[in-house]
Amino acid sequence: MEFFRIRRDIPFMRYALVLNIISFVTFALAVFFLVTRGLHLSIEFTGGTVLEVEYAQAADLEKTRHTVEAMGFGEVQVQNFGTSRDVLVRLPVRGNMKQSEVAGAVFDKLCAAEGGTVETKAYTTPQGEQVSRPSCAKAGGAEPVKLSRTEFVGPAVGDELVGDGLKALAFVVIGIVVYLAFRFEWKFGVAGIIANLHDVVIILGFFAFFQWEFSLAVLAAVLAVLGYSVNESVVIFDRVREAFRKYRKLTTPQTIDHAITSTMSRTIITHGSTLMMVVSMLLFGGPTLHYFAVALTIGILFGIYSSVFVAAAIAMWLGVKREDLVKASGKEHDPNDPNAGAVV
C-alpha cells in the first residue's frame, strides 16, 4: 500500500559518510556514558525493597528522604512517582532483617513524621477477598500517608535476571546474524547486526546519561527494538536484491538509493502508525509504562535512521554487488527499456 510515490531517487548514499560519522560519535558517547555512569538498575535486578506511598498533600521529598536515611539502611532512593503526592522509596537488601520488617519499619517512621500512628485496617477487595494492610491514622480520622504497595526482590533473583537478560540479548543478536546471512548474504548480516547493536547501545546510552530506571519492562522494549529494527533492514535489503535484478545499469550506491526511495511510503506509514501508539503509551500509559514507551520511542526513531544510513551504508562499504545477490541468468533486460536505469 502506498499513499504516495517518489519519482526521483533520493541520493541517500551521497551523504552516508557524514551521517555515519555522526552515528559513530553518538555511539561513542553512549558507550562512554554506559562505562562512566552505568545503568540505574531497578529493584528487579539489584534486589531490595520498594515502597510506594501516597501523601494526602504534595510530598516533601527532602523530609521523606531525611526520615528514611536516619534509619541507617544505607543508600536509599526517594523520588516522586506519577504525581507530586506519590513517592517511591527504594532500599537495599538488609541481611539481618526480613524485607517485610524493613517495609513495616519504614512506613512506621513515615507515618510518625506526619504525626500519625500505624494501625491495621481490614477491607474487602472488589473480588470479595478480606485483606488487611497497615494504615496511618491521625486525630480526626485523617490518613496523612497511605502505603500503596510494597515489593521485595532477593539479590539471587536479581543476579539471575541480569544473567538471563544478557543471554536473551545474545541469542537474539546471534539469531539475527544467522537469519540475514542465510536470507541474503553475509555482508548484509554483518551490516544488519551492526545497525541493530547501534540502536541498542544508543538506547542504553540515553538511560545511562539521564539515569532513568532500567527495569525488566525496558529490557523487553530493547529486545522488541532489535526485532523491529531488523524488520526494517530486511525490507530494504530485499528491495536492494530486487533492484539488482531489475536495474543492471545502476551502480551499487544508485541501486541502494533506489531501494530506499521505493520503500519510503511504506516506511512512513508503518513507523508513523507505530509511533502514534507508542507516544500514546508514553503520554497516557502512566508511570508503569513510561520508561517502556521511552525506550520504544528512542528505538523506533533510531531504528529508521540506522536501517537507512547505517545498515545500507555498511553493506555498500563491505562491497556488496549484484553477483552477491543475483544468480547468473541467460536473460538480459532490454537496454532500451526505460526502467533499465533510474534517475538520481
Buried (B, 14 or more C-beta within 10 A) or exposed (E): EEEEEEEEBBBBBEEBEEBBEEBEEBBEBBBEBBEEBEBBBBBBBBBBBBBBBBBBEEBBEEEBBEBBEEBEBEEBBBBBBBEEBBBBBBBBBBEEBEBEEBBBBBBBBBBEBBEBEBEEBEEEEEEEEEEEBBBBBBEEEEBBBBBBEBBBBEBEEBEEBBEEBEEBBEEBBEEBBEBBBEBBBBBBBBBBBBBBBBBBBBBBBBBBBEEBBBBBBBBBBBBBBBEBBBEBBBBBBBBBBBBBBBBBEBBBBBBBBBBBBBBBBBBBBBBEEBBEEBBEBBEEBEEEBBBBBBBBBBBBBBBBBBBBBBBBBBBBBBEBBBEBBBEEEEEEEEEEEEEBBBEB
